[in-house]
């Protein structure tokens, strides 16, 4: 008689290495079946369009990796509890493992699923596999959740981080199958393939390349959007193709081996800590994608300006660095972090448009659209989040462009209509003399838009709107 198998329910942890749920399942002596469920539960947030494209290719890569280790893989679809209950029954499974999720709706669903499955007699175990530290294990001296990043980071950096787990030992290899993505892949997504190598091997290579080639210049260079000096690990983290423990361990080892890189490693890991802080907020708050973390911002009088929103989405605002960022997003499924702050500030403050509309656009267009990072970052810029940028901090996209894209390389890459303008005017073509515009082949309002917002006037409008809340 064939032994009852152990199941591993994979979600945002599509990897073999440092996967506690998979590791535990592989060590209980039973056959292992890994499963992924395209969840249709209405209370869960549907996966965004760009992320669906990434997910499909990540599942394909995972299937091949699991097959090499002799582990069966099934991709299912439906309401998670019902799908799992049927699969457990059909396979006569003895146990199921999964790594925890942290959004309120996800936690409620997982708790209900765990209870229901245990009632059938199956052993159900959840594991900490997606964060450095579980959100309830780090707290202030008053035993409360953190609301400010700096003390959170000081606390986190002093906590010993467990070493990553190895991949399961290989069994007899299996044949791979064609994984059904389970979602409609948007027609515009395949163009992103040239920018990414999806899967656990791609994540591992991306980390190695960053540590070898870009880490030393990271502290200063990370703010320069025209330079490739960031890690670009965010989508791999979002889908769990690499764990934060793996990144933490590799970076620390690099600092130990090359002490001159200690400062760069510290800065890099502090950015990883922002991800942890976002999940800390996600766990301890209501739905941060919908509810302002500072309650007074629920009273903000946002403008209803669909034409402005559409111009922002299309990268047609007439503000070059804003348009460059939005076009990079549409082309690659990614946007440089410095520019993310600028486009979010422009929408939520200069255009006084509800940050939730921007967050939803990012959710649909980003390959790294993360349940915690995406809304937490939007709330930080809009001023409604914990430890947020103060209401009077309104990024000026012109001065920011001149500072961080001084030669205009980033803007010229993504906004070729104005590429022939001099450095002096490439971030503010509306100030260029008519002769310069003619020489550059630019007709404002025709070949490139005039600005849809006066930066000075709209800044004051945002200040007045924020001040009215207090």
N, C-alpha and C positions, 0 to 999 in steps of 0.2 A: 504494500500500500504506500502511495506517495505521501510524504510528510506534509502536513499543513504548512503553507508558506507564511512568511512574515512580509507585511507590506510596508512600503515607505511612500508616504504621500509628499511629493515634492511640490513646492509652490514658487517662492522667490529664492530658491537655493539650488539652482540647476548646475550642480557640480558634484564631483566625486571626492575631491580632497577637502578636508576639514568640514565634513558634513556630519554632524553628530547623529542625526536620525539615521542616515544610511550606515554610518559606522556601527551603531548599536544593532541595527537589523542584521548586518553582515556577520555579527559575532554571536548570534543566538543559536547557530547550528542548523537553521532551517533554510529551505530555498527562499530566495528573496525576489519579490516583484516590486519594482518601482512604478508608481503611477503619477500622472499629472491630470488634473481635472480642470477643464475650461468651465469655470463656475458661472452659472446663470442665476444664482441667488439674487433677487432684486435688491436686497439690502447692501450688497457689495458694489463698490465702484467699478464699472466696466473698464477694462484695459483700454488705454488710448490707442489711436490708429497707428502711430509710428511704433509704439511699443508692441503692438500685435505683430508687426513685421519682424521686429527683433525676436520676439518670443518664438515665432515659427522656426526661425533659423537656429535659435538656441536649443529648441527641443530636438531638432534634427541632429545637431552636434552632440547633445546629451545622449540620444539614442545610440549613436555610434560608440561613444565612450563607455556606456553601460554594457553594450554588446561585447566589447573587448574584455570586459571584466566578468562576462558570463551572467549578467543580471538582466532579467526580462524587464521590458518597459511597456506600459500601456498608457495611451492617451485617451481620456474619457471626456464626456461633456454632460452637463446638466446641473441640477441643484446638488451641492456637494454632499449633504447628509444622505440623501436618497441614493445617489450614485455609489457612495462608499459602502452603504449598508448592503446594497445588492451585490457589489463586487466582492465584499467580504464573504457573503453567503455563497456566491457562485464558486469562489476559490477555496472555500472552507478554511479561510485564513485564521491563524492562531493569534496574531498580534499585528499592530500597526504603529508606526512611528512617524512623527513629523516634527519639524522645527517651527518654533512659535512665530506668530504674527502679532502686530501691536496696535493696529487701528481698532477703534471701538467696535465697529461692525464685524471685523474679522475675528476679534477675540470672542464676541458673543457667538458667532457661528461655530468657531472651533470648540468652544465650551459645550454648546448644545450637541455637536457631533460626537464629541468625546463621551458625553453622558449616554447618548443613544447607543453608541457602539458597545460601550461597557455593559449595557443592559442585555446585549446579545451574547455576552460571555467572552468577548475578545479583549485582549490586553491592549490598552492604548497608552502610549507614552509620548509626551511632548518634550522637546529639547531646546536649549538655548543655542541657536546656530546662526543668527543673523546680525548680532551686535557684539561689541566688545564686552559690554556689561549690561545685564538685564535692567530695564528702567527702574524697577523697584529696589534695586540693590545699591543705588547711588542717591544720596539725599543730603540736605543741608544739615548744619549742626542742630537745627530745630526739628529735624526729622521730617522735613517737608521736601517736595520736589523742587529742583532748581528752576529759577525763572531768569537767571542771568548767566551768560555763557562763561565769562572769565572764571568765576569760582567753580563752575561745573568742570571746566577744563583742568583747573588745578587739582580738583579731586580725582578726576579720571586718570590723569597722568601718573598718579601715585598708586593706582590699583594694579596689582600684578595681573597681566593678561596671559591666559593659558596658551600653551603652545598649540599650533594647529594640528589637527588629526591627520593621519595618512589616509590615502585612498584605500578602499577595501582590497584585500588580496584577490588576485585574478583567479577566476575559475575557468572552466572550459568556455571558449569564446562562442558567442551566438551570432546568428545572421541578423543583419540590420533589416529594418522594414522602412517603408515610406511613412514618415510621421505626418499625420493630418494636422495642419495648423489649428483647425477648429474655429478659426475666425476668418472673416473676410479681410484680406490684406489690401490696404488702400492702393489705388492705381499709381499714386505718386511716390510710393515708398521705395521701389527697387532702385531708384537712382542713388539711394543712400549707401548701397552696398560697397561702393568704391572707397568709402571713408572708414570702414570698420571690418574687423575680423571677429566674428561672433563665436562665442563658445568658451569653454574653460581654458583651452589652449591659447586662444586669442587673448584672454584676460591675463594669463600668466606671462605671455610675451609682452603685453602692454606694460605690465608692472616692471619687468626686467629692463625694457627699453627706457622707461622713465628713470629708473634708478641709475642706469649706466650712462645715459646721455643728457638728461635734463635736470636731475635733482640739484646739482650744484648751483644752477642759475634760477632755481624755482622761486626763492623768496622775493626777488625783485622782478623777475621775468614773468611771473604768473599773472601780472596785471596788464601785460602788453598783448592785446588780442591778435596782432599780426605775427607773433612769435609762437611757435609750437613748444611751449615750455610747461604746460600742464600735463597731468598724468592721463587724462581722458579715460579714467577708470570708472566714472560714474555709471554708465550703462551696465558695465559688467557687475558692479556692486548691486545695482537695482534688481538684476535678475539672479543674483547670487552665483554668478559664474566664478566669482572669487569672494572670499570672506574677508571682513575687516581684520580678523586675527591674522590672516596670511599677510595682508598689507602691513599691519603693525609690526609683525615679527621680521619681515624682510627689511623694512626700513630701519628698525632698531639694529639689526645685524649689520647693515651697511654703515651706520654711524659708529658702531663698535670697531668695524674694520678700517674705517677712514674717519678719524676724529674730526678732521677739518669739515666734514659734512654734517656735523652734529646740529648746527644751527638750521641748516636746510631741512634736515629730518624733523626737527622740532616744529618748524613752520608747516611742513607737509602733514604731520600727524595732527596738528591743531585743526587743520581743515577736515581731516577725517573725524575729528571730535565734533565738528559742527553737525555732521550727519548723525552722530550719537545724540547730540543735543536736540535735534529735530525729532528724533524718535522718542526722546524723553518727553517732549512736549506732546507728541501724538498720543502717547500712552496715558498721560495724566490729565489730558484735556478732553473736551467734547470734540466733535469732528472739526478739525482745524482747517479743512478745505471749505467749510461752509460758515463757520462761526468765528467771529473776531475774538482773539484771545484777550484783548482789552475791550471790555464790554461797551465802553462809551463809543467805540467806532461803529457799533451797530446803528448808531444814530447819524452817521455821516450822510450828508445829502449829495449822493453821487449824481452826476449828469447822465441823462439818457442821450447818448450821441453815437448812434449806430454807424454813421458815416466816418466819424473819427476812429472808431474801433476797427472798421474795415480797412481804413488806410494804414493803421498801425499793424494789423495782421498781415497786410500785403507788402509791408516795407515801402510804403508810398507816403510817408509823413512829410517829406521835404527836409528832414533833419538827418544828415548823412549817416551818422554812426548808429542812430536808431534803425534806419532802413537797412543798413549793413547787417546788423544783428538779426533782424527779422528775416532777412533773406538767407543768411547762413542757417538759421533754424529750419526754414522750409527746404533747403537743399540737402542738409546733412543730418537733420534730426538732433542737432546739438547747437549750443551757443556758448561762446566764451563767458565765463562767470562774471567778469567785470562788466561786460555788455549786458548780461542778464539784469544786473542791477540798474543799468541806465534805462533799458526799455521798460522795466517794471516801474521805475520812478516816473518816467514820462507818461505812461498810461494812467497810473493811479493818482499822480499829483498834477502834472501839467494838463492832462486831459480830464482829470477828476472823474475817471471811470472806475467803477467798482473793481477792486483787485481780483475778485472772484472770476470775472470774465477773462482777465489775463491768465489767471491760474488754469482755467479750463482750456484756453488755447494752448498753453504750454503742455498741459496734460495730454492733449491730442497730438501734438507735433514733436515732442521730445522723445528720443529713444531712452533717455534716462529719467522719464517722469516718475518720480518716486512718491509713495504715499505720504512720506513725512517731509522730505526735503522740499518738494515743490510748493505745497501750501505754506510751510514755515518760512521759506525764503520770500515768498510774495508778501506775507504778513510783515516780515521784517522791513521790507522796503516801504510798504504802504503805511507803516507806523502802528499797525494794530496788533502786532505780535509781541511776545515776551522779549525783553532785551532788544526791542526794535530800534531802528534808526529814529531819532526824535523827529517830531512832525515838521520841524523847521529845516531838516536836512533834505533838500530837494536837489538832486544831482543836475547840474547844468550839462547837457550833452555836448555842447560846443567846447566848453573849457575841459571837460573830461576827455573828449576826443583829442584836443590839442595836447593834453598832457600824456595820455596813454597810447595815442596813435599819431605821434607828432609828424611823422612823414606821410601819413595818410595811406599807408600800405593796406591796412585792413579795409578802410572805406573803399579804396580803389578796386580791391579784389571783388567786393560784393555789390558795389554800386558803380559799374563801369561807365554809366552815363556821364559821370562827372570826373572821370579818371584824369582828364587832361588839365584840370584846374591845378593851380600852384598850391603848395603846402599851406600858404597863408589863407586860402579861401576854401580848401577842400572840405572843411568842416562847417562852413557857413557860406555857401554859394550865393545866397541872397544879398550878401554884402560885397560881392565881387563887382568890379566895374564892368560896364557893358562890353567894353573891348575885350576883357578877359573871358567873359562868357562866350562871346562870339568866337574868339580864338579857340576855345575849348569845345565848340560845337554844341553849346547849351542854350536852350530857350526855356527859361523858367516858366512853369505852367504848362509846358508842352513836352519837352524831352525829359524834364525832371520837375517834380512838383515844387511849388512854393510851400513854405512851412505852413502846416495846418494849425499851428499855435504860436503865439508870441510868448517866448520863454519868460520874459520879465513879467508880463501881465498875468500869465497863468500861474506863475510861482506865487504871486501875491494872492491870487484867488484861492490857491490851495492852502496857504497860510491862514487866510481868513476862515475857510471852511473848517480847518482843524482847530483853530482857536475857539470857534463857536461851540465845540464839543465840551470844553472844560468849564 
